[in-house]
């Protein structure tokens, strides 16, 4: 029988009391590798109570002492890089290289958190004779993160290092499709010396998400997932008085103009489309081909046709997700579009049997209104829209409801400047198809790709996971008093 997974409560492994368990399936093989509990609301109440107890002592610990955990966590993660990558690949279907890269990206977030004593000290100023104003950061208490399947270790570590280093106790609700990385993280944090109870894991589905939004003991929630759920979490969490930063879906546009470097553009676009089998919010989704760029587009399709799922691309997360992507391919010709490259034929001969594999796909000559142009497919699929001018391309990009990322391929500084100024997205690339900001720059989109204030990483995340007191003191003699006293 598959292993039954556990929650982590008060630093201890806790068997769930639920009678609902879901299978965890390895996307690469179709094998059931575990069963994950759909925890109950009463279980969450115990998790929150244990976290609140731990938060009191942890929040009173000096910041310089708290960040020592991040130093140790970094070294542990690096030492176990191959093991962690193997866990991610098994439950998510990523290639080993992609899994390793996601762990290394998470390490950067640990490094950033370890530098918080230098990045987040309070301000102090003598504002008048004998009168001093200063600010001090304080933890919120108990906070939570709800994270997706596509980066089961990296996305939690966008939140946890900063939130925990600032003195909060953190409850993680991982995706029920990829719950095993969260338990690996709990083990690492325990070995790194984090006091027991400061980090908890509670498994579940929508019922637990709603309970997290409603729980009175939770002060803030970070969320990454679909736009539909992000909007619901933001609405429900804020209605309960919580801080909520919820990142949603994306429909990222890449604009190619005639002066773009053909080889660099083709290689970069293909990497953006095919990386993580297209199951990432930063993946290229729509290519806006401006003017006479037929040779560049042909080169992109040629390079994509050389890739094989099961060798160059990892697996699609589930049969349900696979069927959804295939539906777009089957309907591609509706509205005049053309299925130029069908990834169903691009699967490696030695790909494991039973896996959900799909090679890169291209839907060409689509209109801006076509479903493949406007809906998030979340697979290795590129939709091409032909445009006459840069103005036309920008108008299409601006009209999309999402605002996660956008990129332009050009050799012209002026074109790049216009694009950066006018594109409606929170993360912009110039000759970079996956414009993920690296620390200390923050990650986050606009419009229907994000709900709530601030970003999920970087300096604004420091503000999100903490609150400040503004303190004014006066020690001067009475004869030196002024209007402030």
N, C-alpha and C positions, 0 to 999 in steps of 0.2 A: 504493500500500500504506500501511496505517496505520503511524505512527511506532512504532518499538520503543524502549521506555523503558530507562533505565539505572539502575544502583545508584550511590550516592555513597560512595566508599571513600577514606579519607585525603584528603578534600577534592577528589578527582578523579572525573570521570564514568567509570564502569567498565561495559563491556558484559558482560552475564552470560554464563556458559559453559553455561547450561542448554539443554536441548532442549525444554523445556516453556514455552509462552507462552500467556497467556490474553487474549482480546479485552477491551478496555475500551469499554463501550457508553454512549453518551449517552442517559440515560433519557428525555429530552424528545423525541428524534427517532428513537431506535433505531439511530443511525449508530455504526459502529465507529470510534472516534477514536484508539485507540492499542492497542499490545500490551504487556503487562506480564510480566516474566520471573518464573518460579517458581524462585527462586535455590536453590542447593544448600548443604548443610552445610559443604562445604569453602570456599565463598565466604564464608559467615558467619564462619568461622575467620579469614579474612584481614581481614574488617571489624573483628572484635574485637581482633585484634593491632594494627591501625592505630589504633583508638580508644585502646587502652592506651598506645601511644607518645605520642599527643597529650595524654592525661589527665595524664601526669606533669608536663609543663611548665605546662599550664593550671591544674592544682590548686595549683601553687606561686605562681600569680599572685595578688596581693592582691585581695580581694573588691571594693574600690572600683574597681579597674581592670576586673575582669570585668564588672561591671554596666554599664559604658559601652557594651558591645555591645547591651544591651537598650534603652538610650536611642536608639541609632542604628537599631536594628531597628524600634522604634515609629514613628519618623519615616518610614522606608522603607515600612512597611506602610500608613501613612496616605496617603502620596503615591501609592501604587499600589493604593489601595482598589478602584477600579473594575476594574482588571485582575485582581486576586486574586478579586474577586466573580465575574467572568466565568468564570474557570477553575473555581471551585467549582460554579457553575450548570451549566456544560457537563458536568462529569463526575458531578455528583450529581443534577441536576434541580431544585434549589431555584429559587425566584423570585429575581430580582436583589436585591430588598429583603431577603429572608432571608439571602442570601449576604453582602451588605454588613454586616448586623447581626452575623453570626457573626464576621466579621473584626474589627469594632469591639469585640466581647466579648473576642476574643483579645488585642487591644491592651491591655485592662485588666490581663491577666495579665502582659504585658511591663512595664507600669507598676509592678505590685506587686513584680516581681522586681527592678526598678531601685531599689526602696527597701530592699532587704535590708540594706545597711550600717546602716540605722537600726532594722530589725526583728529582725535576727538577730545582734547582737553578743553576745559571751560575758559571763557574769556574773563580777564580781570582788568579793570581800569579805575584809576582815581578820577572820579567825575567832578569832584569839587574838593576844596581843602578839607581833608580829614574824612571824606566820604568816598567809599569804594563800592563799585557795582561789579558783580561777577555772576557767571552762569555755571551751573553744575548739572551734569547728566545723571539721570536716575533710570533704573530699569522700569518697565511696565509691569512686570510680574510674570504671569503665565501667558504665553503666546503660542500660536500654532501655524503649521504649514501644511497645505494640501497640494500634493505634487503629482505630475503625470507619469505615464509609462515610458516616454521616449528618452528621458535622461534620468534614470531612477536613482543615481547617486549624485550627479552634478547639480540638478535643480534643487534638491534639498540643501545642498551645500552652498547655493547662492544665499540662502537665508540663515542657516543654523550658525555658522561661525560668527557673524556680526551680532545676531540676536542673543546668542549665549554669552559671547564676550562682553556684551553690555549689561549682563547680569540677569537676564530672563531665563525662566525655565521653558523649554520648548517641547511641544507635542507635535509629532509628525504623523500625518495620515498619508501613507504612500498609495500609489495606484494599486488597486487589487490585482492588476495584471502583472505587476512587477514589484512584489513586496519583499523580495529576499535581500536586495541591496540595503534596504532600511535596517534590517537586522544586523547586517555586517557593520553598518555605521554605528549602531548602538554598541556593538562589541568594541569597535575602535575607540569610541569616546570613553567607554569604561576603562580601557587600558591606558588611555591618555590621562587619566586622573580626574575626569569630570565627576563631581559628587553625584552619587546615585539619586535618581529622581529628577535631576535637572533636564535630562533628555528622556522622552517617552515615545513609544511607538504604539499607535492604535490602528488596527486594520479595519476595513469596512468599505461600504459603498455609499450611495446617496444618503442613506439614513444617518450615518455617522457624520457626513459633511453637514447636514442640516443641524445635527446636535452640536457640532463645533461652532456653527454660526450663532446658535442660541445660548450656549453655555455661559452663564453669568461670570464665571471665574476666569474666562479667557479675554484678554484685553486687545489682542490684535491678531489678524490672520493674513498670511501670505498665500496666494493661490496662483498656480500656473495650470492652464488647461484650455478647453474650448471657450469660445466667446459666449456661447449660450450659458454654460455653467458659471463662467467668470462673472457674468452680469447678475446671475441669481445669487451667487455667494456675496458679491458686493452689496446687493440690495438687502439681503437678509442679515448679513453681518453688521452693516452700518445701522440698520433698524434696531439692532440689539445694543447699539452704543459702542461697537468695536471700531478700531482702525482696520481698514481692509485695503490691501493692494493686490488686485487680481489681474493677471495677465491672461489675455485670451488668444484667439486664433489670428491667422494672418493670410494675406494674399499678396505676396511680395512681387513687385514689378522690377524687371531689369530692362533698362533702355539701352539699345545698341545703335549707335550712329555711325555713318560711313567712315569716319576717320579712326575708328577703334582698331587697335592692333588685333589682327585676325586670330593668330595662334594663342595669344594670351587670353583673349576674350573667349574663344571656344573652350579652352581648357578650364577656365575659371567658371564659366556658366555650367559646363557639364559637372564639375565638382559640386556646385551649389545644388543642382537638381538631384544628383544621385547620392550624395552623402547621407548616411543614416537612412537609406532607402526613401529619401524624401520626407521622412517622418520627423520633421523639426520645424519650428515656427520660423526659422531663418532661411528655409530652403527657397530657391528660385521657383516661382510658380507660373509667372506670366512673362514672356519675352516680348517687348515692344520693339519691333524691327522697323527702324526709321529709314526711309529712303532706300538707296541702292546698297543693301547689306546682304544680298542673296548669297554671296560666296561665304560670308561669315556664318550665316544660318546653316548653309549646307555643311560647313565644317563642324558645327555644333552637333548636327544630326549624325554625321559620320562618326564622330568620337563617341557619341552615346550608343551607337549601334555596335561598338566594339566591346562594350561592357556586358558582363554576365552576372545575373543574380545568383547567389550561392558561391560566387568567387570574388567579384568586385563589390557587390551590394549584399547587405545583410537581408534578413527576412522581414516581411510585413508582420506586424504584431499579432494579428489574429485572422482567422478565416472570415470573420465578419468584416474586418477592415479591408481585406483583400477583395471581397465581393463588392464592397462599396466603390473601390477604385475601378474595378472592372466595369462597373455600371457606367462610369463616365466614358470609358473607352468604347463600350458598345453603343453609346448614344452620341459619340463624337460627331458623326455626320449630320446630326440634326442641326438645322440652321446654317448649313453650308460649310461647316468645318471639315477637315480631312485628318484621319488618323494616319499620320505619316510614319510613325514608328510604334509598333505594338510590342510592348515589353513581355508579353506572354511567350513570345518566341525567343526571348533573350535570357534563358535560364541555363546555367552551367549543367553539362551532362552529368557531373558528379555531385550535384547539389543533393543534400540529404533528402531521402524520400519522406513524405509527410509534412514537409515544411511549406510555409507560405512565401513563395518566391515570385517576384515580378521584376523584370528588367526595366530600363528606362523607356519612357513613352513620350511621344510628341504628337500633340494635336495642333495642326497648322491651319492658317487662314481663318481663325475664329473671329467672331465679332466681339466687341466689348460686352455685349449682352449675353453671350453664350454662357451656359452654366459652368463650363470648364474655365471661363475667363473670370467668373465672379464668385465661385464657391471654393471653399478650402477643401482640396482633394486629399491632402496629407499622404502623398505617395510620390514615387519617382516620376512625376508627370510634368511636362512643360507644355504650356499653351502659348502659341505664337499668334500675335496680332500684328498685322501689317499697318504701318502708319506712314503718312506722307512727310510729316514735319515733326520736329521736337515739340512744338506747341501741341500738336495732336496727341502725342504720347503723354505729355504732362497732363493734358485734360483727362485722359483715360485714367492715369494713375491717381489723380486728385479725386476722381468720382467714386473710387472704391470705398466702401464703408470702413475697411480696416486701415491701420496705419502703423504696421509693425516695422517693416524695413523696405528700402528701395535702393537701387543701384543704377549707375550709368557707366557705360564703357565708351571712352573717348580719349583722344590725344589732345583735346582742346581744353585749356584751363578755363576759358570763358564758358564753354558748354557745361563743364563741371560746376562752375560757380552758379550758373543759372539753375541747374538741376538741384544743387544743395539748397538753394534759396527757396525753390518753389515746390519741391516734392513734399507730399503730405505724409510723412512717416517719421517715427522717432529715432530710427537708426538708418544712416545713409552710408552708401558705399560708392567710391569712385574707383572703378576697375577692381572692385572687391565684391564678389557675389554673396558672401556671407559676412556682412559687416557687424560682427559681434564685437562690442567694445570690450577691451581688456582692462583689468583693474589698473587704476582706480576709477576708470570711466564707467558710468552706470549702464545697466541693461534695462530697456523698457521702450514700449511703443506708444502710439497715440490712438485716438478715436476708439473704434470697437475692438482694438487689440489690447486695451488696458483700461482698468477702472480703478479709481482712487488716485490719490496724489502721490507723487514721487516715483522712484524706480525701485527695482527689486534688489539691485546691488549698488555699490559705490557709496558716495557721501550721503545721498538722500536716503539710503537704506539705514544709515546711522541715525538719522532723524526719525525714521519710521519706527525703529525698534527701541527708541528711548524717549524720555521727556526731560525737559529742563526746568530747573528752578532758577529764578532770577533773584539774587540776594543783594541787598543793599545794607551796608554797615557804616556806622559812624563812631569814631573813637576820639574825635577832637574835643578840646575843652569847650565849654559853653561860650567863652568869649570869642571863639573862632566860628560860631554858628552862622549860618546863612539861610537863604530861603528854603533849602531842603530840610532844615531842622527847625 
